[in-house]
Amino acid sequence: MSRESKEQFVQQMRQDVERAAGVLFLDYTGLTVLQADVLRKKLRDAEVVYKVVKNTLMTRALEGTAFESAAKCLKGTPTGVVLGFEDPVSAAKLTFEYLKECEQLKVKGGVVDKKAISPKEAEALSKMPSKTEMQAMIVSQALSPGRNLAGQLKNPAGRIVGAVEALVKKLEA
């Protein structure tokens, strides 16, 4: 890789990390090509990006940013980067789901809201509801008072109709 392409890569990664809602750094030591392809496909289907990076170049990409402290995750083992641009939770959920299938893969840390997170914090993030799940919960909560009111209005009216029908049947008989 030439110096110019390395600088271009560092700039691109810096932009990607700054734009991403959530980033996870993975140790992919021992991962087979087939397993890496399966991971990439799962992540791509959810519009999450997975890239294998050189630790030194990724460290340079993080230098001078608000999340420079995340560079400590980039020591030693080879690193794969998971970039969730829409929702940090969905990227973490997909990654931790795949960790259950593939024991070689390990989370080294990450970045959420411009702050470095530990592997334990990344796991906790994966257990939170995603953006779409949260939106569904909010809509459900917003609609529940109207649903309750409709049920309360319908119930007495139903009893009145039932009483009138019973009275009509009694008079007809």
LUMZA-418431 format. One record per residue: residue number from 1; residue in one letter; y, z, x of N, C-alpha, C, O in turn. Coordinates in Angstrom, 3 decimals. Each point is the difference from the previous one (the first is absolute). Layout:
N
resi|resn|n.north|n.up|n.east|ca.north|ca.up|ca.east|c.north|c.up|c.east|o.north|o.up|o.east
NUM|A|Y|Z|X|Y|Z|X|Y|Z|X|Y|Z|X
...
END
This chain:
173
resi|resn|n.north|n.up|n.east|ca.north|ca.up|ca.east|c.north|c.up|c.east|o.north|o.up|o.east
1|M|-1.176|0.000|0.852|1.176|0.000|-0.852|1.241|0.000|0.899|0.150|0.867|0.861
2|S|0.728|-1.838|-1.068|1.195|-0.100|0.833|1.008|1.087|-0.369|-0.084|0.610|-1.066
3|R|1.023|-0.387|1.954|1.028|1.018|-0.239|0.789|-0.297|-1.268|0.309|0.900|-0.781
4|E|0.011|-2.174|0.590|0.766|-0.407|-1.181|-0.782|0.273|-1.299|0.566|0.486|-0.979
5|S|-1.852|-0.800|0.984|-0.805|0.246|-1.205|-0.188|1.495|-0.254|-0.080|0.435|-1.148
6|K|0.010|0.354|2.236|-0.092|1.453|-0.159|1.273|0.551|-0.640|-0.067|0.837|-0.901
7|E|1.222|-1.302|1.364|1.275|0.453|-0.562|0.118|-0.397|-1.469|0.503|0.757|-0.829
8|Q|-0.982|-1.966|0.531|0.012|-0.474|-1.385|-0.918|0.876|-0.868|0.354|0.355|-1.124
9|F|-1.514|-0.019|1.649|-0.953|0.852|-0.711|0.606|1.378|-0.256|-0.113|0.533|-1.104
10|V|0.758|0.047|2.124|0.618|1.320|-0.128|1.074|-0.031|-1.091|0.070|0.907|-0.829
11|Q|0.759|-1.941|0.831|1.049|-0.134|-1.033|-0.616|-0.112|-1.390|0.461|0.644|-0.942
12|Q|-1.504|-1.464|0.816|-0.652|-0.195|-1.295|-0.619|1.310|-0.495|0.130|0.342|-1.176
13|M|-0.798|0.385|2.061|-0.625|1.270|-0.396|1.061|1.034|-0.380|-0.188|0.760|-0.950
14|R|1.293|-0.730|1.683|1.087|0.926|-0.332|0.524|-0.296|-1.413|0.200|0.916|-0.798
15|Q|0.015|-2.182|0.502|0.477|-0.391|-1.331|-1.026|0.353|-1.077|0.361|0.497|-1.067
16|D|-1.640|-0.753|1.348|-1.059|0.299|-0.970|-0.093|1.494|-0.291|-0.130|0.405|-1.155
17|V|0.198|0.414|2.210|-0.108|1.450|-0.180|1.224|0.536|-0.752|-0.131|0.883|-0.848
18|E|1.309|-1.410|1.156|1.207|0.444|-0.698|-0.022|-0.402|-1.470|0.512|0.724|-0.853
19|R|-1.104|-1.876|0.560|-0.055|-0.524|-1.367|-1.127|0.641|-0.821|0.071|0.047|-1.228
20|A|-1.093|0.437|1.907|-1.184|0.540|-0.672|0.291|1.338|-0.673|0.757|0.821|0.517
21|A|-1.375|-0.620|-1.682|0.103|1.284|-0.693|-0.909|1.028|0.662|0.295|1.195|0.002
22|G|-1.402|-1.671|0.559|-0.940|0.886|0.677|-0.755|-0.740|1.085|-0.353|-1.169|-0.160
23|V|0.105|1.861|1.275|-0.711|-0.583|1.135|-1.067|0.994|0.444|0.265|1.197|0.114
24|L|-1.458|-1.695|0.131|-1.061|0.838|0.557|-0.474|-0.614|1.308|-0.132|-1.219|0.111
25|F|-0.124|2.071|0.883|-0.550|-0.443|1.267|-1.472|0.385|0.023|-0.348|1.160|-0.224
26|L|-0.515|-2.135|0.495|-1.443|0.224|-0.034|-0.615|-0.193|1.373|0.424|-0.864|0.768
27|D|-1.426|1.674|-0.466|-0.834|-0.190|1.180|-1.201|-0.805|-0.478|-0.811|0.498|-0.780
28|Y|0.695|-1.729|1.240|-1.075|-0.861|-0.473|-1.133|-0.142|1.004|-0.786|-0.943|-0.091
29|T|0.685|1.861|1.049|-1.057|-0.043|1.002|-1.369|-0.012|-0.685|-0.282|0.842|-0.853
30|G|-0.557|-1.797|1.231|-1.349|-0.085|-0.553|-0.088|-0.816|-1.275|-1.094|-0.184|-0.534
31|L|2.200|-0.301|0.040|0.020|-0.798|-1.223|-0.510|-1.409|0.322|0.455|-0.615|0.963
32|T|-1.381|0.111|-1.751|-0.496|-1.357|0.230|0.983|-1.003|-0.588|0.873|0.365|-0.787
33|V|-1.016|-1.613|1.168|0.869|-1.052|-0.520|-0.174|-0.114|-1.515|0.976|-0.179|-0.730
34|L|-2.203|0.281|0.267|-0.274|-0.080|-1.440|0.696|1.139|-0.753|0.598|-0.226|-1.052
35|Q|-0.673|1.439|1.584|0.654|1.142|-0.634|1.523|-0.169|-0.004|0.660|0.342|-0.981
36|A|-0.109|-0.863|2.065|1.443|-0.237|0.079|0.412|-1.057|-1.027|1.049|0.119|-0.633
37|D|-1.871|-1.142|0.474|0.304|-1.048|-0.986|-0.044|0.546|-1.424|0.834|-0.360|-0.831
38|V|-1.802|1.226|0.549|-0.097|0.619|-1.332|1.244|0.848|-0.264|0.576|-0.059|-1.086
39|L|-0.164|0.844|2.078|1.209|0.818|-0.131|1.224|-0.873|-0.249|0.800|0.280|-0.893
40|R|-0.658|-1.336|1.687|1.147|-0.906|-0.173|0.030|-0.596|-1.402|1.061|-0.088|-0.617
41|K|-2.226|-0.323|0.114|-0.066|-0.620|-1.327|0.400|1.004|-1.082|0.774|-0.330|-0.899
42|K|-1.299|1.556|0.983|0.350|1.030|-0.988|1.502|0.262|0.002|0.626|0.105|-1.055
43|L|-0.064|-0.003|2.240|1.422|0.283|0.113|0.842|-1.199|-0.454|1.015|0.166|-0.676
44|R|-1.443|-1.363|1.052|0.742|-1.211|-0.373|0.040|-0.174|-1.519|1.018|-0.412|-0.556
45|D|-2.132|0.729|-0.110|-0.068|-0.105|-1.466|1.032|0.900|-0.669|0.472|-0.305|-1.095
46|A|-0.120|1.413|1.748|0.991|0.946|-0.540|1.381|-0.224|0.613|0.891|0.836|-0.152
47|E|-0.712|-1.964|0.844|1.270|-0.335|0.641|0.417|1.033|1.044|1.169|0.367|0.117
48|V|-2.165|0.084|0.629|0.213|0.915|1.121|-0.438|-0.752|1.253|-1.007|-0.708|-0.021
49|V|1.758|0.858|1.111|-0.249|-0.747|1.231|-0.714|0.884|1.021|0.317|1.181|0.140
50|Y|-1.289|-1.766|0.573|-0.688|0.691|1.091|0.139|-0.849|1.250|-0.337|-1.184|-0.005
51|K|0.839|1.795|1.084|0.159|-0.703|1.279|-0.557|0.866|1.117|0.148|1.223|-0.008
52|V|-0.787|-1.874|0.964|-0.423|0.688|1.214|1.136|-0.164|0.998|0.491|-1.107|0.219
53|V|-0.076|2.220|0.387|1.144|-0.035|0.912|-0.350|0.626|1.338|-0.933|0.796|0.119
54|K|1.689|-1.170|0.858|-0.107|0.617|1.311|0.870|1.255|-0.031|1.158|-0.065|-0.412
55|N|-1.692|1.192|0.838|0.717|1.276|-0.081|1.378|-0.043|0.660|0.974|0.512|-0.551
56|T|-0.898|-1.124|1.736|1.285|-0.023|0.706|1.044|-0.812|-0.768|1.169|0.380|-0.050
57|L|-1.590|-1.496|-0.548|0.945|-0.818|-0.760|0.438|0.709|-1.277|1.165|-0.075|-0.391
58|M|-2.098|0.760|-0.252|0.350|0.730|-1.228|0.932|1.162|0.332|0.920|0.297|-0.762
59|T|-1.154|0.357|1.890|0.885|1.087|0.433|1.413|-0.538|0.227|0.979|0.640|-0.382
60|R|-0.875|-1.803|0.997|1.316|-0.626|0.195|0.653|-0.324|-1.343|1.212|0.149|-0.150
61|A|-1.997|-0.585|-0.813|0.538|-0.334|-1.324|0.568|1.238|-0.687|0.955|-0.099|-0.771
62|L|-1.537|1.263|1.048|0.449|1.241|-0.636|1.175|0.653|0.732|0.686|0.849|-0.568
63|E|-0.452|-1.238|1.820|1.085|0.598|0.789|1.352|-0.250|-0.656|0.301|-1.105|-0.450
64|G|0.502|2.162|0.410|1.353|-0.114|-0.532|0.074|-0.052|-1.518|1.048|-0.325|-0.558
65|T|-2.139|0.639|-0.110|-0.005|0.006|-1.466|-0.099|1.441|-0.497|-0.211|0.924|0.785
66|A|0.363|-0.748|-2.074|-0.076|1.337|-0.600|-1.410|0.578|0.090|-0.176|1.216|-0.081
67|F|-0.811|-2.059|0.245|-1.396|0.457|0.034|-0.614|-0.153|1.393|-1.197|-0.254|0.133
68|E|2.005|0.408|0.875|-0.459|-0.107|1.386|-1.077|1.040|0.322|-0.856|-0.230|0.854
69|S|0.905|1.366|-1.537|-0.978|1.059|0.269|-1.426|-0.421|-0.378|-0.962|0.637|0.427
70|A|0.819|-1.683|-1.208|-1.333|-0.484|-0.375|-0.707|-0.653|1.190|-1.208|-0.233|-0.053
71|A|1.939|-0.060|1.109|-0.587|-0.641|1.180|-1.065|0.876|0.650|-0.845|-0.507|0.738
72|K|0.872|1.797|-0.995|-1.030|0.889|0.578|-1.392|-0.342|-0.535|-1.001|0.348|0.627
73|C|0.924|-1.021|-1.772|-1.286|-0.430|-0.575|-0.595|-1.172|0.757|-1.169|-0.337|-0.188
74|L|1.961|-0.281|1.037|-0.405|-1.245|0.639|-0.553|0.201|1.405|0.041|-0.918|0.818
75|K|-0.544|2.077|-0.538|-0.544|0.295|1.327|-1.516|-0.212|-0.015|-0.673|0.291|-0.989
76|G|0.162|-0.797|2.091|-1.445|-0.077|0.188|-0.670|-1.189|-0.656|0.072|-1.119|0.507
77|T|-0.710|1.354|-1.607|-0.867|-0.998|-0.631|0.772|-1.179|-0.586|1.195|0.107|-0.278
78|P|-1.891|-1.240|0.092|0.648|-1.172|-0.602|0.522|0.321|-1.399|-0.549|0.854|-0.697
79|T|1.614|-1.548|0.295|0.656|0.337|-1.254|0.081|-1.198|-0.943|0.352|-1.111|0.394
80|G|-0.689|1.377|-1.644|0.232|-0.940|-1.082|1.097|0.591|-0.869|0.059|1.215|-0.187
81|V|0.809|-2.066|-0.344|1.126|0.473|-0.795|-0.146|-0.510|-1.423|-0.153|-1.200|-0.228
82|V|0.202|2.130|-0.740|-0.035|-0.341|-1.418|1.425|0.135|-0.517|0.602|1.069|0.099
83|L|-0.056|-2.166|-0.656|1.375|-0.016|-0.490|0.010|-0.201|-1.505|-0.384|-1.061|-0.492
84|G|0.821|2.075|-0.237|0.127|-0.095|-1.452|1.454|-0.203|-0.359|0.800|0.929|0.116
85|F|-0.439|-2.125|-0.551|1.407|-0.316|-0.251|0.462|0.445|-1.385|1.176|0.318|-0.177
86|E|-2.060|-0.287|-0.797|0.384|0.358|-1.365|-0.100|1.504|-0.258|0.906|0.612|-0.565
87|D|-2.019|-0.039|0.989|-0.312|1.376|-0.367|-0.797|0.655|1.125|-1.068|-0.502|0.352
88|P|1.547|1.606|0.224|-0.740|0.629|1.094|-1.330|0.589|-0.452|-0.944|0.083|0.786
89|V|0.868|0.321|-2.037|-1.215|0.650|-0.497|-1.152|-0.992|-0.110|-1.129|0.321|0.370
90|S|1.400|-1.515|-0.871|-1.092|-0.964|-0.170|-0.584|-0.404|1.353|-1.212|-0.181|0.114
91|A|2.050|0.036|0.907|-0.504|-0.317|1.340|-0.892|1.129|0.510|-1.069|-0.252|0.558
92|A|1.506|1.489|-0.748|-0.792|1.151|0.445|-1.297|0.119|-0.803|-1.057|0.270|0.569
93|K|1.133|-0.471|-1.884|-1.205|0.085|-0.842|-1.050|-1.008|0.445|-1.165|0.351|0.189
94|L|1.577|-1.600|-0.024|-0.944|-1.046|0.410|-0.610|0.311|1.361|-1.200|-0.182|0.207
95|T|2.027|0.646|0.711|-0.490|0.314|1.340|-1.015|1.131|-0.048|-1.061|-0.096|0.617
96|F|1.370|1.161|-1.340|-0.919|1.138|-0.051|-1.255|-0.315|-0.818|-1.055|0.577|0.261
97|E|1.144|-1.471|-1.233|-1.200|-0.454|-0.707|-0.930|-0.713|0.972|-1.213|0.208|-0.019
98|Y|1.797|-1.054|0.872|-0.819|-0.732|0.962|-0.549|0.932|1.077|-1.074|-0.257|0.543
99|L|1.785|1.326|-0.228|-0.497|0.973|0.986|-1.328|0.616|-0.441|-0.835|0.354|0.832
100|K|0.649|-0.231|-2.146|-1.249|0.559|-0.527|-1.171|-0.924|0.295|-1.116|0.461|0.241
101|E|1.372|-1.785|-0.259|-1.041|-0.987|0.264|-0.223|-0.213|1.496|-1.107|-0.328|0.426
102|C|2.151|0.513|0.362|-0.031|-0.348|1.417|0.397|1.217|0.837|1.180|0.337|0.094
103|E|-2.157|0.309|0.502|0.249|1.240|0.729|0.704|-0.205|1.342|0.569|0.943|0.549
104|Q|-0.604|-2.181|-0.011|0.630|-0.240|1.299|1.523|0.059|-0.074|0.654|0.378|0.972
105|L|-0.099|-0.741|-2.095|1.441|-0.067|-0.178|0.582|1.409|-0.148|-0.539|0.827|-0.735
106|K|1.642|-0.563|1.439|0.651|1.313|-0.086|1.506|-0.189|-0.124|0.570|-0.907|0.607
107|V|0.070|1.762|-1.393|1.449|-0.044|-0.136|0.607|0.851|1.108|-0.383|1.154|0.189
108|K|1.333|-1.732|0.541|0.659|0.697|1.102|1.317|0.642|-0.438|0.477|0.938|0.638
109|G|0.104|-1.438|-1.716|1.292|0.480|-0.480|0.691|-1.112|-0.747|-0.633|-0.977|-0.400
110|G|1.948|1.124|0.208|0.714|-1.042|-0.708|1.478|0.299|-0.162|0.550|0.908|0.624
111|V|0.079|-1.705|-1.486|1.420|0.134|-0.296|0.191|-0.163|-1.502|-0.453|-0.984|-0.584
112|V|1.124|1.951|-0.042|0.363|-0.095|-1.410|1.424|0.517|-0.133|0.344|1.041|0.561
113|D|0.469|-1.756|-1.291|1.409|0.369|-0.189|0.704|0.236|1.340|0.766|0.951|0.159
114|K|-1.039|-1.824|0.780|0.641|0.043|1.329|-0.338|1.254|0.801|0.718|0.356|0.934
115|K|-1.823|0.321|-1.304|-0.436|1.195|0.725|-1.449|-0.162|0.419|-0.809|-0.565|-0.736
116|A|0.484|1.063|1.922|-1.375|-0.040|0.483|-0.847|0.987|-0.795|0.457|1.091|-0.341
117|I|-1.705|-1.487|0.048|-0.920|0.892|-0.703|-1.301|0.117|0.799|-0.371|-0.902|0.751
118|S|-0.302|2.024|-0.932|-1.262|0.258|0.683|-1.150|-0.617|-0.806|0.208|-0.428|-1.135
119|P|-1.413|0.379|1.706|-1.148|-0.506|-0.755|-0.267|0.811|-1.281|-0.388|-0.566|-1.022
120|K|0.595|1.880|1.078|-0.207|0.837|-1.198|1.033|-0.329|-1.081|-0.331|-0.042|-1.185
121|E|1.564|-0.187|1.589|1.038|-0.374|-0.962|-0.285|-1.373|-0.593|0.267|-0.244|-1.176
122|A|-0.814|-0.655|2.001|-0.371|-1.333|-0.491|-1.112|0.113|-1.040|0.006|-0.710|-1.006
123|E|-0.959|1.605|1.253|-1.088|0.201|-0.967|0.539|0.588|-1.305|-0.425|-0.393|-1.086
124|A|1.358|1.333|1.200|0.616|0.580|-1.201|0.755|-1.077|-0.775|-0.019|-0.009|-1.231
125|L|0.678|-0.889|1.943|0.713|-1.113|-0.634|-0.967|-0.883|-0.786|0.332|-0.486|-1.082
126|S|-1.521|0.283|1.628|-0.987|-0.863|-0.661|-0.511|0.593|-1.306|-0.537|-0.721|-0.841
127|K|0.699|2.014|0.666|-0.483|0.663|-1.216|1.066|0.076|-1.086|-0.278|0.443|-1.114
128|M|1.495|-0.871|1.431|1.086|0.004|-0.988|-0.133|-1.216|-0.919|-0.643|-0.983|0.368
129|P|1.242|1.040|-1.553|-0.027|-1.181|-0.867|0.870|-1.115|0.592|1.055|0.263|0.578
130|S|-1.512|-1.509|-0.732|0.768|-1.135|0.514|1.219|-0.259|-0.872|0.191|0.641|-1.033
131|K|0.622|-1.582|1.462|1.226|-0.325|-0.724|-0.317|-0.434|-1.432|0.655|0.458|-0.937
132|T|-1.638|-1.323|0.753|-0.346|-0.472|-1.349|-0.604|1.120|-0.839|0.267|0.090|-1.198
133|E|-1.080|0.765|1.818|-0.566|1.141|-0.736|1.114|0.949|-0.441|-0.023|0.529|-1.112
134|M|1.000|-0.322|2.004|1.124|0.878|-0.317|0.833|-0.587|-1.139|0.424|0.723|-0.902
135|Q|-0.192|-2.034|0.950|0.754|-0.656|-1.073|-0.734|0.140|-1.333|0.630|0.252|-1.027
136|A|-1.942|-0.412|1.034|-0.785|0.140|-1.226|0.100|1.426|-0.546|0.098|0.202|-1.211
137|M|-0.123|0.780|2.109|0.116|1.396|-0.439|1.370|0.259|-0.634|0.101|0.695|-1.011
138|I|0.947|-1.258|1.611|1.358|0.191|-0.527|0.145|-0.650|-1.365|0.562|0.594|-0.919
139|V|-1.071|-1.819|0.786|0.068|-0.700|-1.292|-0.781|0.776|-1.058|0.449|0.135|-1.138
140|S|-1.610|0.369|1.519|-0.812|0.790|-0.943|0.749|1.248|-0.450|-0.007|0.344|-1.182
141|Q|0.653|0.331|2.130|0.765|1.200|-0.343|1.199|-0.340|-0.885|0.345|0.752|-0.912
142|A|0.283|-1.893|1.193|1.164|-0.406|-0.793|-0.399|-0.362|-1.427|0.758|0.245|-0.938
143|L|-1.944|-0.825|0.772|-0.447|-0.423|-1.331|-0.644|1.131|-0.811|-0.088|-0.090|-1.224
144|S|-0.351|1.132|1.886|-0.737|1.053|-0.711|0.813|0.712|-1.082|-0.580|0.308|-1.041
145|P|1.881|-0.020|1.201|0.725|0.637|-1.105|0.036|-0.889|-1.254|-0.148|0.491|-1.119
146|G|0.344|-1.785|1.317|0.003|-0.928|-1.141|-1.365|-0.061|-0.660|-0.100|-0.052|-1.225
147|R|-0.952|0.059|2.035|-1.369|-0.018|-0.525|-0.269|1.273|-0.803|-0.599|-0.044|-1.075
148|N|1.049|1.173|1.612|-0.191|1.273|-0.702|0.763|0.023|-1.317|-0.524|0.452|-1.018
149|L|1.765|-0.940|1.037|0.816|-0.043|-1.207|-0.645|-0.898|-1.053|-0.063|0.361|-1.175
150|A|-0.413|-1.529|1.599|-0.650|-0.916|-0.947|-1.235|0.661|-0.612|-0.254|-0.138|-1.197
151|G|-0.501|0.845|2.007|-1.189|0.694|-0.513|0.373|1.091|-0.989|-0.676|0.181|-1.012
152|Q|1.739|0.542|1.298|0.425|1.076|-0.901|0.548|-0.553|-1.309|-0.199|0.598|-1.057
153|L|0.877|-1.719|1.118|0.524|-0.612|-1.228|-1.124|-0.617|-0.827|0.022|0.052|-1.230
154|K|-0.984|-0.625|1.900|-1.100|-0.678|-0.680|-0.944|1.009|-0.663|-0.510|-0.260|-1.089
155|N|0.280|1.375|1.717|-0.967|0.977|-0.499|0.367|0.550|-1.387|-0.857|-0.040|-0.883
156|P|2.068|0.548|0.633|0.322|0.482|-1.347|-0.024|-1.124|-1.039|-0.432|0.204|-1.134
157|A|0.896|-1.383|1.527|-0.021|-1.130|-0.938|-1.434|-0.349|-0.372|-0.288|-0.339|-1.148
158|G|-0.593|0.422|2.110|-1.418|-0.272|-0.266|-0.588|1.025|-0.962|-0.811|-0.344|-0.860
159|R|1.213|1.584|1.004|-0.493|1.039|-0.913|0.517|-0.248|-1.424|-0.732|0.193|-0.971
160|I|1.976|-0.614|0.853|0.576|-0.277|-1.326|-0.739|-1.166|-0.654|-0.362|0.062|-1.175
161|V|0.141|-1.133|1.959|-0.735|-1.157|-0.526|-1.397|0.422|-0.423|-0.484|-0.423|-1.050
162|G|-0.162|1.243|1.845|-1.349|0.482|-0.345|0.017|0.814|-1.275|-0.894|-0.136|-0.835
163|A|1.904|0.987|0.671|0.107|0.824|-1.212|0.248|-0.879|-1.224|-0.583|0.237|-1.057
164|V|1.442|-1.252|1.189|0.289|-0.917|-1.116|-1.265|-0.776|-0.372|-0.297|-0.164|-1.184
165|E|-0.441|-0.306|2.171|-1.242|-0.731|-0.279|-1.008|0.895|-0.709|-0.676|-0.431|-0.934
166|A|0.582|1.664|1.375|-0.930|0.948|-0.651|0.426|0.238|-1.444|-0.848|0.060|-0.890
167|L|2.152|0.075|0.645|0.519|0.226|-1.349|-0.285|-1.224|-0.879|-0.394|0.148|-1.157
168|V|0.590|-1.345|1.697|-0.266|-1.250|-0.750|-1.484|-0.078|-0.360|-0.333|-0.342|-1.135
169|K|-0.550|0.645|2.057|-1.443|-0.028|-0.273|-0.370|1.042|-1.052|-0.853|-0.251|-0.851
170|K|1.479|1.394|0.907|-0.280|1.070|-0.948|0.461|-0.416|-1.406|-0.697|0.262|-0.980
171|L|1.860|-0.903|0.878|0.522|-0.434|-1.289|-0.818|-1.159|-0.560|-0.164|-0.096|-1.216
172|E|-0.348|-0.777|2.063|-0.800|-1.122|-0.450|-1.352|0.453|-0.487|-0.586|-0.643|-0.871
173|A|0.090|1.697|1.389|-1.340|0.464|-0.369|-0.035|0.752|-1.292|-1.066|0.445|-0.426
END
